């Protein structure tokens, strides 16, 4: 079973709700503090990290970047800019484990991330 943790600075319950809806029975989604969520991915207790903040990359991914390294993290949206579905899919397929975005884009980017994780 795929395990997804939600960190980030804001709207964690919203992010978790959207992720749960997109994943259905194919993944477990759990809300944690930033450090705890990033450590869960680092130690193999979770497979992926989702986080939201007002910039999409700062508070959403700060702990994930610190603990996992920039190479494992991707900002998929920021104010006024959402990466294309193809770009998001490529980030997942390239092995990224942590994804940051703005909460207003959550309903757009989370299903793309989750569907790619589940369906390859």
Backbone as JSON Lines, residues from 0, in Angstrom:
{"i":0,"aa":"X","n":[0.84,-1.19,0.0],"ca":[0.0,0.0,0.0],"c":[0.88,1.24,0.0]}
{"i":1,"aa":"X","n":[0.58,2.17,-0.85],"ca":[1.31,3.43,-0.94],"c":[0.93,4.29,0.26]}
{"i":2,"aa":"X","n":[1.93,4.93,0.87],"ca":[1.66,5.82,2.0],"c":[2.12,7.23,1.63]}
{"i":3,"aa":"X","n":[1.2,8.17,1.77],"ca":[1.45,9.57,1.46],"c":[1.28,10.37,2.74]}
{"i":4,"aa":"X","n":[2.26,11.22,3.04],"ca":[2.16,12.1,4.19],"c":[1.96,13.53,3.72]}
{"i":5,"aa":"X","n":[1.2,14.27,4.51],"ca":[0.93,15.68,4.22],"c":[1.64,16.51,5.27]}
{"i":6,"aa":"X","n":[2.53,17.39,4.81],"ca":[3.2,18.35,5.67],"c":[2.82,19.74,5.21]}
{"i":7,"aa":"X","n":[3.8,20.62,5.06],"ca":[3.5,21.97,4.6],"c":[3.01,22.85,5.73]}
{"i":8,"aa":"X","n":[2.78,24.1,5.4],"ca":[2.43,25.1,6.4],"c":[0.95,25.38,6.54]}
{"i":9,"aa":"X","n":[0.17,25.18,5.48],"ca":[-1.24,25.56,5.56],"c":[-2.13,24.53,4.88]}
{"i":10,"aa":"X","n":[-3.38,24.54,5.26],"ca":[-4.43,23.74,4.62],"c":[-4.12,22.26,4.53]}
{"i":11,"aa":"X","n":[-3.51,21.71,5.58],"ca":[-3.14,20.29,5.57],"c":[-4.36,19.39,5.42]}
{"i":12,"aa":"X","n":[-5.45,19.71,6.1],"ca":[-6.64,18.86,6.01],"c":[-7.25,18.92,4.61]}
{"i":13,"aa":"X","n":[-7.22,20.08,3.98],"ca":[-7.71,20.21,2.6],"c":[-6.85,19.35,1.68]}
{"i":14,"aa":"X","n":[-5.54,19.46,1.8],"ca":[-4.62,18.67,0.97],"c":[-4.87,17.18,1.19]}
{"i":15,"aa":"X","n":[-5.01,16.76,2.44],"ca":[-5.24,15.35,2.74],"c":[-6.57,14.88,2.15]}
{"i":16,"aa":"X","n":[-7.6,15.69,2.26],"ca":[-8.91,15.33,1.73],"c":[-8.86,15.13,0.22]}
{"i":17,"aa":"X","n":[-8.22,16.04,-0.48],"ca":[-8.11,15.92,-1.94],"c":[-7.28,14.68,-2.31]}
{"i":18,"aa":"X","n":[-6.21,14.45,-1.57],"ca":[-5.35,13.29,-1.83],"c":[-6.11,11.99,-1.58]}
{"i":19,"aa":"X","n":[-6.86,11.94,-0.49],"ca":[-7.64,10.72,-0.19],"c":[-8.67,10.44,-1.28]}
{"i":20,"aa":"X","n":[-9.32,11.48,-1.74],"ca":[-10.32,11.33,-2.8],"c":[-9.66,10.82,-4.09]}
{"i":21,"aa":"X","n":[-8.51,11.38,-4.44],"ca":[-7.81,10.97,-5.66],"c":[-7.27,9.54,-5.56]}
{"i":22,"aa":"X","n":[-6.82,9.15,-4.38],"ca":[-6.19,7.84,-4.2],"c":[-7.19,6.72,-3.97]}
{"i":23,"aa":"X","n":[-8.33,7.03,-3.4],"ca":[-9.29,5.99,-3.08],"c":[-8.67,4.97,-2.13]}
{"i":24,"aa":"X","n":[-8.84,3.71,-2.45],"ca":[-8.33,2.63,-1.6],"c":[-6.89,2.26,-1.91]}
{"i":25,"aa":"X","n":[-6.27,2.95,-2.86],"ca":[-4.93,2.57,-3.32],"c":[-3.79,3.21,-2.54]}
{"i":26,"aa":"X","n":[-4.12,4.1,-1.61],"ca":[-3.08,4.75,-0.8],"c":[-3.66,5.17,0.54]}
{"i":27,"aa":"X","n":[-2.77,5.26,1.51],"ca":[-3.12,5.79,2.83],"c":[-2.53,7.19,2.9]}
{"i":28,"aa":"X","n":[-3.32,8.14,3.36],"ca":[-2.88,9.54,3.47],"c":[-2.95,9.94,4.93]}
{"i":29,"aa":"X","n":[-1.84,10.49,5.44],"ca":[-1.74,10.85,6.84],"c":[-1.19,12.27,6.98]}
{"i":30,"aa":"X","n":[-1.8,13.07,7.85],"ca":[-1.33,14.44,8.12],"c":[-0.33,14.4,9.26]}
{"i":31,"aa":"X","n":[0.81,15.08,9.07],"ca":[1.86,15.14,10.08],"c":[2.45,16.55,10.11]}
{"i":32,"aa":"X","n":[3.27,16.82,11.11],"ca":[4.05,18.04,11.11],"c":[5.12,17.94,10.03]}
{"i":33,"aa":"X","n":[5.66,19.06,9.63],"ca":[6.65,19.1,8.53],"c":[7.83,18.16,8.75]}
{"i":34,"aa":"X","n":[8.46,18.28,9.91],"ca":[9.65,17.48,10.18],"c":[9.28,16.0,10.22]}
{"i":35,"aa":"X","n":[8.19,15.69,10.91],"ca":[7.75,14.3,11.03],"c":[7.4,13.72,9.66]}
{"i":36,"aa":"X","n":[6.75,14.49,8.82],"ca":[6.38,14.02,7.48],"c":[7.62,13.77,6.62]}
{"i":37,"aa":"X","n":[8.53,14.72,6.61],"ca":[9.75,14.55,5.81],"c":[10.6,13.38,6.32]}
{"i":38,"aa":"X","n":[10.67,13.23,7.64],"ca":[11.42,12.1,8.21],"c":[10.77,10.76,7.84]}
{"i":39,"aa":"X","n":[9.44,10.73,7.77],"ca":[8.75,9.5,7.39],"c":[9.16,9.06,5.99]}
{"i":40,"aa":"X","n":[9.3,10.01,5.07],"ca":[9.75,9.67,3.72],"c":[11.22,9.26,3.75]}
{"i":41,"aa":"X","n":[12.03,10.01,4.46],"ca":[13.46,9.71,4.53],"c":[13.74,8.31,5.09]}
{"i":42,"aa":"X","n":[12.96,7.9,6.08],"ca":[13.19,6.6,6.73],"c":[12.4,5.46,6.1]}
{"i":43,"aa":"X","n":[11.65,5.75,5.03],"ca":[10.91,4.71,4.35],"c":[9.57,4.36,4.99]}
{"i":44,"aa":"X","n":[9.15,5.13,5.98],"ca":[7.84,4.89,6.6],"c":[6.71,5.45,5.75]}
{"i":45,"aa":"X","n":[7.04,6.33,4.81],"ca":[6.08,6.87,3.85],"c":[6.76,6.94,2.49]}
{"i":46,"aa":"X","n":[5.95,6.94,1.45],"ca":[6.48,6.94,0.09],"c":[6.57,8.34,-0.52]}
{"i":47,"aa":"X","n":[5.59,9.18,-0.21],"ca":[5.53,10.51,-0.82],"c":[5.08,11.55,0.19]}
{"i":48,"aa":"X","n":[5.45,12.81,-0.1],"ca":[5.15,13.96,0.76],"c":[4.43,15.0,-0.09]}
{"i":49,"aa":"X","n":[3.35,15.53,0.43],"ca":[2.64,16.65,-0.2],"c":[2.59,17.79,0.8]}
{"i":50,"aa":"X","n":[2.81,19.01,0.32],"ca":[2.75,20.16,1.2],"c":[2.29,21.41,0.48]}
{"i":51,"aa":"X","n":[1.58,22.26,1.2],"ca":[1.1,23.52,0.64],"c":[1.57,24.7,1.47]}
{"i":52,"aa":"X","n":[1.81,25.8,0.78],"ca":[2.08,27.09,1.43],"c":[1.74,28.17,0.43]}
{"i":53,"aa":"X","n":[1.83,29.41,0.83],"ca":[1.43,30.52,-0.04],"c":[2.35,30.71,-1.24]}
{"i":54,"aa":"X","n":[3.58,30.19,-1.19],"ca":[4.48,30.33,-2.33],"c":[4.65,29.03,-3.12]}
{"i":55,"aa":"X","n":[4.24,27.92,-2.54],"ca":[4.37,26.63,-3.2],"c":[5.69,25.94,-3.0]}
{"i":56,"aa":"X","n":[6.69,26.65,-2.5],"ca":[8.0,26.05,-2.34],"c":[8.66,26.32,-1.01]}
{"i":57,"aa":"X","n":[8.36,27.43,-0.38],"ca":[8.99,27.78,0.89],"c":[8.54,26.88,2.02]}
{"i":58,"aa":"X","n":[7.49,27.26,2.7],"ca":[6.99,26.48,3.81],"c":[6.44,25.12,3.41]}
{"i":59,"aa":"X","n":[6.04,24.98,2.15],"ca":[5.52,23.69,1.68],"c":[6.6,22.62,1.68]}
{"i":60,"aa":"X","n":[7.82,23.01,1.33],"ca":[8.89,22.03,1.11],"c":[10.15,22.25,1.94]}
{"i":61,"aa":"X","n":[10.18,23.24,2.79],"ca":[11.43,23.57,3.5],"c":[12.03,22.37,4.23]}
{"i":62,"aa":"X","n":[11.25,21.69,5.02],"ca":[11.78,20.53,5.76],"c":[12.08,19.36,4.84]}
{"i":63,"aa":"X","n":[11.26,19.17,3.82],"ca":[11.52,18.1,2.86],"c":[12.84,18.34,2.13]}
{"i":64,"aa":"X","n":[13.09,19.57,1.73],"ca":[14.36,19.9,1.07],"c":[15.51,19.67,2.02]}
{"i":65,"aa":"X","n":[15.36,20.11,3.26],"ca":[16.43,19.96,4.25],"c":[16.75,18.49,4.53]}
{"i":66,"aa":"X","n":[15.74,17.65,4.62],"ca":[15.95,16.26,5.0],"c":[16.12,15.3,3.82]}
{"i":67,"aa":"X","n":[15.47,15.59,2.7],"ca":[15.53,14.69,1.55],"c":[16.49,15.17,0.47]}
{"i":68,"aa":"X","n":[16.75,16.47,0.46],"ca":[17.59,17.06,-0.59],"c":[16.73,17.61,-1.71]}
{"i":69,"aa":"X","n":[17.23,18.64,-2.34],"ca":[16.5,19.32,-3.41],"c":[16.16,18.37,-4.56]}
{"i":70,"aa":"X","n":[17.0,17.39,-4.8],"ca":[16.78,16.47,-5.9],"c":[15.56,15.58,-5.75]}
{"i":71,"aa":"X","n":[15.03,15.48,-4.53],"ca":[13.85,14.66,-4.27],"c":[12.56,15.49,-4.2]}
{"i":72,"aa":"X","n":[12.69,16.82,-4.39],"ca":[11.56,17.73,-4.18],"c":[11.22,18.51,-5.45]}
{"i":73,"aa":"X","n":[9.95,18.86,-5.56],"ca":[9.51,19.62,-6.73],"c":[8.38,20.57,-6.34]}
{"i":74,"aa":"X","n":[8.52,21.82,-6.74],"ca":[7.43,22.79,-6.61],"c":[6.61,22.7,-7.89]}
{"i":75,"aa":"X","n":[5.36,22.28,-7.77],"ca":[4.53,22.09,-8.96],"c":[3.57,23.24,-9.22]}
{"i":76,"aa":"X","n":[3.45,24.15,-8.24],"ca":[2.7,25.38,-8.5],"c":[3.18,26.47,-7.57]}
{"i":77,"aa":"X","n":[3.02,27.69,-8.03],"ca":[3.34,28.87,-7.25],"c":[2.32,29.94,-7.62]}
{"i":78,"aa":"X","n":[2.26,31.04,-6.91],"ca":[1.24,32.04,-7.24],"c":[1.28,32.43,-8.72]}
{"i":79,"aa":"X","n":[0.17,32.25,-9.39],"ca":[0.06,32.64,-10.79],"c":[0.63,31.65,-11.78]}
{"i":80,"aa":"X","n":[1.17,30.51,-11.33],"ca":[1.77,29.56,-12.27],"c":[1.61,28.13,-11.78]}
{"i":81,"aa":"X","n":[0.97,27.33,-12.61],"ca":[0.86,25.89,-12.36],"c":[1.65,25.19,-13.45]}
{"i":82,"aa":"X","n":[2.49,24.25,-13.07],"ca":[3.21,23.48,-14.08],"c":[2.21,22.64,-14.86]}
{"i":83,"aa":"X","n":[2.53,22.34,-16.09],"ca":[1.63,21.54,-16.92],"c":[1.52,20.12,-16.37]}
{"i":84,"aa":"X","n":[0.44,19.44,-16.72],"ca":[0.28,18.05,-16.3],"c":[1.47,17.22,-16.74]}
{"i":85,"aa":"X","n":[1.96,17.45,-17.94],"ca":[3.1,16.7,-18.45],"c":[4.35,16.93,-17.61]}
{"i":86,"aa":"X","n":[4.56,18.18,-17.19],"ca":[5.71,18.49,-16.33],"c":[5.58,17.82,-14.97]}
{"i":87,"aa":"X","n":[4.38,17.84,-14.4],"ca":[4.14,17.22,-13.1],"c":[4.35,15.7,-13.2]}
{"i":88,"aa":"X","n":[3.8,15.1,-14.24],"ca":[3.97,13.66,-14.46],"c":[5.44,13.31,-14.57]}
{"i":89,"aa":"X","n":[6.2,14.12,-15.29],"ca":[7.63,13.87,-15.46],"c":[8.37,13.96,-14.12]}
{"i":90,"aa":"X","n":[7.98,14.89,-13.28],"ca":[8.61,15.01,-11.96],"c":[8.38,13.75,-11.13]}
{"i":91,"aa":"X","n":[7.15,13.23,-11.15],"ca":[6.85,12.0,-10.41],"c":[7.66,10.84,-11.0]}
{"i":92,"aa":"X","n":[7.61,10.7,-12.31],"ca":[8.31,9.59,-12.97],"c":[9.82,9.67,-12.83]}
{"i":93,"aa":"X","n":[10.34,10.86,-12.61],"ca":[11.8,11.02,-12.44],"c":[12.27,10.64,-11.04]}
{"i":94,"aa":"X","n":[11.32,10.3,-10.16],"ca":[11.69,9.83,-8.83],"c":[11.53,10.82,-7.71]}
{"i":95,"aa":"X","n":[10.96,11.99,-7.99],"ca":[10.72,12.96,-6.91],"c":[9.76,12.36,-5.89]}
{"i":96,"aa":"X","n":[9.97,12.7,-4.64],"ca":[9.17,12.15,-3.55],"c":[8.36,13.19,-2.8]}
{"i":97,"aa":"X","n":[8.71,14.47,-2.94],"ca":[8.04,15.54,-2.19],"c":[7.57,16.61,-3.16]}
{"i":98,"aa":"X","n":[6.32,17.04,-3.02],"ca":[5.72,17.98,-3.94],"c":[5.08,19.14,-3.18]}
{"i":99,"aa":"X","n":[5.42,20.35,-3.58],"ca":[4.89,21.55,-2.96],"c":[4.05,22.34,-3.95]}
{"i":100,"aa":"X","n":[3.05,23.04,-3.43],"ca":[2.13,23.79,-4.27],"c":[1.37,24.78,-3.41]}
{"i":101,"aa":"X","n":[0.66,25.69,-4.06],"ca":[-0.18,26.63,-3.33],"c":[-1.55,25.97,-3.11]}
{"i":102,"aa":"X","n":[-2.22,26.29,-2.0],"ca":[-3.49,25.63,-1.72],"c":[-4.56,25.87,-2.78]}
{"i":103,"aa":"X","n":[-4.51,27.03,-3.43],"ca":[-5.53,27.3,-4.45],"c":[-5.36,26.43,-5.69]}
{"i":104,"aa":"X","n":[-4.21,25.78,-5.84],"ca":[-3.98,24.88,-6.98],"c":[-4.08,23.4,-6.57]}
{"i":105,"aa":"X","n":[-4.36,23.14,-5.3],"ca":[-4.35,21.77,-4.79],"c":[-5.27,20.84,-5.56]}
{"i":106,"aa":"X","n":[-6.47,21.3,-5.86],"ca":[-7.43,20.43,-6.56],"c":[-7.01,20.14,-7.99]}
{"i":107,"aa":"X","n":[-6.11,20.93,-8.54],"ca":[-5.61,20.7,-9.9],"c":[-4.39,19.78,-9.89]}
{"i":108,"aa":"X","n":[-3.43,20.04,-9.01],"ca":[-2.16,19.3,-9.07],"c":[-2.17,17.96,-8.33]}
{"i":109,"aa":"X","n":[-2.89,17.87,-7.21],"ca":[-2.85,16.63,-6.42],"c":[-3.36,15.42,-7.22]}
{"i":110,"aa":"X","n":[-4.5,15.52,-7.92],"ca":[-4.93,14.34,-8.7],"c":[-3.9,13.9,-9.75]}
{"i":111,"aa":"X","n":[-3.21,14.84,-10.36],"ca":[-2.18,14.48,-11.35],"c":[-1.05,13.72,-10.67]}
{"i":112,"aa":"X","n":[-0.6,14.23,-9.54],"ca":[0.48,13.56,-8.78],"c":[0.03,12.16,-8.36]}
{"i":113,"aa":"X","n":[-1.13,12.07,-7.72],"ca":[-1.62,10.78,-7.19],"c":[-1.87,9.79,-8.32]}
{"i":114,"aa":"X","n":[-2.51,10.2,-9.39],"ca":[-2.77,9.29,-10.5],"c":[-1.49,8.76,-11.12]}
{"i":115,"aa":"X","n":[-0.48,9.6,-11.19],"ca":[0.81,9.16,-11.74],"c":[1.47,8.17,-10.79]}
{"i":116,"aa":"X","n":[1.42,8.44,-9.5],"ca":[1.98,7.52,-8.51],"c":[1.29,6.15,-8.62]}
{"i":117,"aa":"X","n":[-0.01,6.16,-8.67],"ca":[-0.78,4.91,-8.67],"c":[-0.68,4.16,-10.0]}
{"i":118,"aa":"X","n":[-0.78,4.89,-11.08],"ca":[-0.86,4.25,-12.4],"c":[0.45,4.24,-13.18]}
{"i":119,"aa":"X","n":[1.47,4.88,-12.62],"ca":[2.76,4.92,-13.31],"c":[2.73,5.88,-14.42]}
